[in-house]
Amino acid sequence: MLRTKGKYASSTENRRLVWENIIWPLVLKKNRHYFSIEEYHTARDEFYEEEGTNQSKVARGFVSLIVKGLLVKDKNLYSVHYRIIPYMRKKIKLEYGQAIREIGTN
């Protein structure tokens, strides 16, 4: 019998995928705590080409990061939670689990 992941495990996996492979590398590359939707789309498309990942997983993961509070939308820009900015300044590879603990959300 094949077991599938539960709804919450899948959501966490999608958030982790987007955070660790698209969002955080983009933030470190731009060296600023915010990015435009166009910059995100470019990084996302590069990830698709490299990994061939399911696009709906990435889309769900991106929206879920906003709902969780790791990303904040303001007009046409997205920014990371203010408690994560020191990690960006130090160029630390910040994994999803560390980021979510830092902002205090489960």
Buried (B, 14 or more C-beta within 10 A) or exposed (E): EEEEEEEEEBBBBBBBBBBBBBBBBBBBEBEEBBBEEEBBEEBBEBBBEEEEBEEEBBEBBBBBBEEBEBBBEEEEEBBBBEEBBEBBEEEEEBEBEEBBEBBEEE
